Amino acid sequence: MKDNRTKELVMKNIREALIDKNEVADCEAQPAPGTTFVQNDHDDLSVLFAKNFTRAGGSLFYCYNEADIGKRILEIQHQHSDTPIACLSENLTNFISHLGVSNCHTTSPTNQSNLGASLCEALLAWQGSIVVSSNLGLGITQPSLSDTTIFLAFTSQVVSDWEIANQRIKQLYPAYPDQIFITNPAAYAYQKGLQKLYLILIEDETN
């Protein structure tokens, strides 16, 4: 694996360059999910994902440990007037609370929240998209994600495209999930209005 600090610097530069680009400029066409923004000469899928995700309007934070994760979640929460974080699973609520974020709770996927958090199944590098399934607490119908949603994922969850992600999901679960939901920051904003997607990407040893 490449030197982690080098990759962190690359991803930090990407985030800082694009973090204020919350909406696609009026003069630009709305990118559709699956749009590729960079060429295929990159051998680090997490960097490729970071470029496509932030180019589409998402905000990405690259973390190494629990202290980093907790700090970023608190920063996001503070940017949104310390709004309570609604989690789609009890395990995620407990984890975020463990990080020192006390103002969070578990909610039903049918409840609309101003600020929510969710885990995900995979990250699609070429599309800059996030894959979530009903097995993570979303239920069997397409969820109404929060006005602002924080996703947590590991670098080992980054794959090149949907075909690889689908293979992993089939291997992970005895029964295929009732629903798969794939979202991209630009497409999500286009469909839902003024929304924001954050991703906390956690370095793990399996990548």
VEXVO-427557 format. One record per residue (C-alpha): x, y, z. Coordinates in steps of 0.001 Angstrom, whole numbers, plus 500000, padded with zeros to 6 digits. Example, Ala and Ser with C-alpha at 12.3 -4.5 7.8 and 13.67 -1.06 7.14 Angstrom:
2
{X=512300	Y=495500	Z=507800} $
{X=513670	Y=498940	Z=507140} $
***
This chain:
207
{X=500000	Y=500000	Z=500000} $
{X=501159	Y=503524	Z=499283} $
{X=502401	Y=505662	Z=502135} $
{X=499297	Y=506672	Z=504115} $
{X=500470	Y=510224	Z=504781} $
{X=501070	Y=510817	Z=501080} $
{X=497574	Y=509645	Z=500280} $
{X=496154	Y=511756	Z=503103} $
{X=497830	Y=514845	Z=501639} $
{X=496417	Y=514125	Z=498194} $
{X=492907	Y=513641	Z=499580} $
{X=493217	Y=516700	Z=501818} $
{X=494109	Y=518830	Z=498797} $
{X=491145	Y=517468	Z=496892} $
{X=488764	Y=518223	Z=499764} $
{X=490087	Y=521734	Z=500363} $
{X=489876	Y=522559	Z=496668} $
{X=486283	Y=521440	Z=496330} $
{X=484671	Y=521555	Z=499787} $
{X=482929	Y=524865	Z=499088} $
{X=481461	Y=523548	Z=495842} $
{X=478203	Y=522404	Z=497437} $
{X=476201	Y=522750	Z=494261} $
{X=477030	Y=522239	Z=490617} $
{X=477572	Y=525588	Z=488947} $
{X=474560	Y=526908	Z=487035} $
{X=476547	Y=526929	Z=483813} $
{X=477415	Y=523227	Z=484097} $
{X=475249	Y=520301	Z=483113} $
{X=474025	Y=518181	Z=486000} $
{X=476304	Y=515124	Z=486143} $
{X=474468	Y=511816	Z=486125} $
{X=475407	Y=508941	Z=488411} $
{X=478209	Y=507037	Z=486757} $
{X=479909	Y=510062	Z=485209} $
{X=483678	Y=509606	Z=485188} $
{X=485632	Y=512770	Z=485915} $
{X=489223	Y=511501	Z=485687} $
{X=491211	Y=509205	Z=483436} $
{X=491960	Y=505567	Z=484258} $
{X=495663	Y=505990	Z=485008} $
{X=495151	Y=505974	Z=488795} $
{X=496134	Y=502855	Z=490743} $
{X=494747	Y=503981	Z=494087} $
{X=490981	Y=503516	Z=494105} $
{X=490425	Y=505533	Z=497289} $
{X=492074	Y=508595	Z=495726} $
{X=490076	Y=508072	Z=492531} $
{X=486874	Y=507833	Z=494548} $
{X=487785	Y=510966	Z=496523} $
{X=488269	Y=512972	Z=493333} $
{X=484975	Y=511869	Z=491807} $
{X=482991	Y=512215	Z=495041} $
{X=484241	Y=515718	Z=495823} $
{X=483977	Y=516811	Z=492189} $
{X=480299	Y=515852	Z=492350} $
{X=479829	Y=518119	Z=495383} $
{X=480409	Y=515806	Z=498337} $
{X=482650	Y=516631	Z=501289} $
{X=485187	Y=513981	Z=502295} $
{X=487224	Y=513570	Z=505470} $
{X=490048	Y=511037	Z=505608} $
{X=490593	Y=509548	Z=509077} $
{X=493039	Y=507149	Z=510718} $
{X=491541	Y=506517	Z=514144} $
{X=488549	Y=507039	Z=516409} $
{X=489785	Y=510442	Z=517591} $
{X=489858	Y=511666	Z=513982} $
{X=486375	Y=510300	Z=513325} $
{X=484839	Y=511870	Z=516424} $
{X=486465	Y=515222	Z=515677} $
{X=485093	Y=515295	Z=512134} $
{X=481574	Y=514313	Z=513171} $
{X=481545	Y=517052	Z=515812} $
{X=482795	Y=519578	Z=513231} $
{X=480007	Y=518640	Z=510833} $
{X=477418	Y=518781	Z=513603} $
{X=478671	Y=522201	Z=514695} $
{X=478445	Y=523476	Z=511098} $
{X=474784	Y=522496	Z=511180} $
{X=473863	Y=524331	Z=514397} $
{X=474583	Y=521308	Z=516621} $
{X=471568	Y=519482	Z=515213} $
{X=471030	Y=516003	Z=516746} $
{X=472318	Y=513172	Z=514556} $
{X=469742	Y=510545	Z=513618} $
{X=471296	Y=507102	Z=513003} $
{X=469671	Y=504275	Z=511086} $
{X=471018	Y=501562	Z=513376} $
{X=471495	Y=501156	Z=517121} $
{X=475070	Y=499935	Z=516584} $
{X=475969	Y=503137	Z=514741} $
{X=474352	Y=505255	Z=517468} $
{X=476419	Y=503444	Z=520089} $
{X=479614	Y=503858	Z=518062} $
{X=479132	Y=507588	Z=517509} $
{X=478277	Y=508046	Z=521179} $
{X=481451	Y=506150	Z=522064} $
{X=483385	Y=508739	Z=520057} $
{X=482163	Y=511500	Z=522366} $
{X=479221	Y=512698	Z=520283} $
{X=476390	Y=512659	Z=522800} $
{X=473693	Y=514365	Z=520767} $
{X=472643	Y=511421	Z=518599} $
{X=469836	Y=508856	Z=518552} $
{X=468460	Y=505911	Z=516577} $
{X=465560	Y=506602	Z=514240} $
{X=463276	Y=504831	Z=511780} $
{X=464065	Y=505128	Z=508046} $
{X=460585	Y=506565	Z=507553} $
{X=461397	Y=509574	Z=509749} $
{X=462872	Y=512575	Z=507971} $
{X=465759	Y=514178	Z=509872} $
{X=467787	Y=517329	Z=509342} $
{X=471077	Y=515537	Z=510052} $
{X=471582	Y=511788	Z=509807} $
{X=474330	Y=509180	Z=509757} $
{X=474577	Y=505814	Z=508051} $
{X=477032	Y=503074	Z=507225} $
{X=477313	Y=501817	Z=503653} $
{X=478088	Y=498660	Z=501699} $
{X=480614	Y=499989	Z=499198} $
{X=482080	Y=503044	Z=497501} $
{X=482233	Y=503076	Z=493700} $
{X=485481	Y=504737	Z=492617} $
{X=484611	Y=505462	Z=488998} $
{X=481211	Y=506929	Z=489841} $
{X=482044	Y=508639	Z=493131} $
{X=478911	Y=506935	Z=494452} $
{X=477857	Y=505315	Z=497728} $
{X=476105	Y=501942	Z=497889} $
{X=473707	Y=501265	Z=500785} $
{X=471455	Y=498246	Z=501320} $
{X=468339	Y=497492	Z=503330} $
{X=470488	Y=495270	Z=505563} $
{X=471922	Y=498415	Z=507154} $
{X=468613	Y=499571	Z=508589} $
{X=467037	Y=501314	Z=505615} $
{X=464063	Y=498976	Z=505368} $
{X=462673	Y=497646	Z=502094} $
{X=461637	Y=500913	Z=500464} $
{X=463826	Y=503681	Z=499138} $
{X=464788	Y=505785	Z=502152} $
{X=464269	Y=509479	Z=502587} $
{X=467802	Y=510348	Z=503579} $
{X=468287	Y=513263	Z=505920} $
{X=468645	Y=516773	Z=504563} $
{X=472317	Y=516344	Z=505457} $
{X=473715	Y=512813	Z=505629} $
{X=477038	Y=511606	Z=507010} $
{X=478261	Y=508262	Z=505689} $
{X=481014	Y=506285	Z=507389} $
{X=483096	Y=503848	Z=505329} $
{X=486468	Y=502108	Z=505290} $
{X=489055	Y=502383	Z=502538} $
{X=488728	Y=498617	Z=502057} $
{X=485136	Y=499222	Z=500911} $
{X=486285	Y=501193	Z=497860} $
{X=485854	Y=499172	Z=494668} $
{X=486159	Y=500097	Z=491029} $
{X=482514	Y=499752	Z=489985} $
{X=479091	Y=498303	Z=490731} $
{X=479902	Y=494852	Z=489380} $
{X=482593	Y=494330	Z=492039} $
{X=480402	Y=495831	Z=494760} $
{X=477557	Y=493499	Z=493838} $
{X=479855	Y=490487	Z=494081} $
{X=480931	Y=491565	Z=497561} $
{X=477343	Y=492011	Z=498713} $
{X=476466	Y=488509	Z=497498} $
{X=479413	Y=487104	Z=499445} $
{X=478616	Y=489103	Z=502569} $
{X=474975	Y=488121	Z=503083} $
{X=473275	Y=484697	Z=503014} $
{X=470214	Y=486369	Z=501439} $
{X=470522	Y=489215	Z=498967} $
{X=469267	Y=492551	Z=500430} $
{X=465698	Y=493549	Z=499676} $
{X=466900	Y=496884	Z=498395} $
{X=470068	Y=498488	Z=497104} $
{X=470313	Y=502286	Z=497088} $
{X=473118	Y=504002	Z=495165} $
{X=473644	Y=507729	Z=495561} $
{X=476056	Y=510306	Z=494182} $
{X=476332	Y=513846	Z=495645} $
{X=475371	Y=515642	Z=492431} $
{X=472498	Y=513317	Z=491574} $
{X=471249	Y=513316	Z=495178} $
{X=471209	Y=517119	Z=495289} $
{X=469512	Y=517264	Z=491887} $
{X=466737	Y=514892	Z=492959} $
{X=466139	Y=516081	Z=496506} $
{X=466825	Y=519805	Z=496424} $
{X=469292	Y=521523	Z=498730} $
{X=471032	Y=518527	Z=500299} $
{X=474555	Y=517719	Z=501456} $
{X=476498	Y=514459	Z=501597} $
{X=479527	Y=513992	Z=503828} $
{X=481760	Y=510951	Z=503816} $
{X=484131	Y=509988	Z=506617} $
{X=486599	Y=507621	Z=504948} $
{X=488489	Y=505559	Z=507521} $
{X=491838	Y=503967	Z=506771} $
{X=491801	Y=500294	Z=507715} $
{X=494476	Y=497630	Z=507588} $
{X=492733	Y=495445	Z=505053} $
{X=493077	Y=497920	Z=502197} $
***
